[in-house]
Amino acid sequence: MKTTIISLLVFAMYAMNLVHAQAPGKFNYQGIARDNNGKFLSHQKLSLRILILPTVDSTRPEYEEIQSVETNEFGLYTIQIGDGEHISGTLDKVSWETGNKYIHIAIDPKGGSDFT
């Protein structure tokens, strides 16, 4: 009986050493694309520029990438941030532990690089 308890304790301590916080490699994000009049950009290919910012008013991103997506009938798109064309920074170097991060999404409704 003592051997079983000791074995379980050793296993639990080993397992605790294996489990530690890690920065995400990718994470899911959904958005709805609309035009200036609020109408859905339905079934449209878009380019997105994704920025992860350290503060709400920051102009210097910790991470930046570009992705191409196609919306559904409601203008909905789903992406994995971290899966796009890398522009600057690395997702695993974002200082997640320092507090809130802000995601800024810029869209080119024509699928190019004229982001608004």
Buried (B, 14 or more C-beta within 10 A) or exposed (E): EEEEEEEEEEEEEEEEEEEEEEEEEEEEBEBEBBEEEEEBBEEBEBBBBBBBBBEEEBEEBBBBBBBBBEBEEEBBBEBEBBEBEEEEBEBEEBEBEEEEBBBBBBBBBEBEEEEE
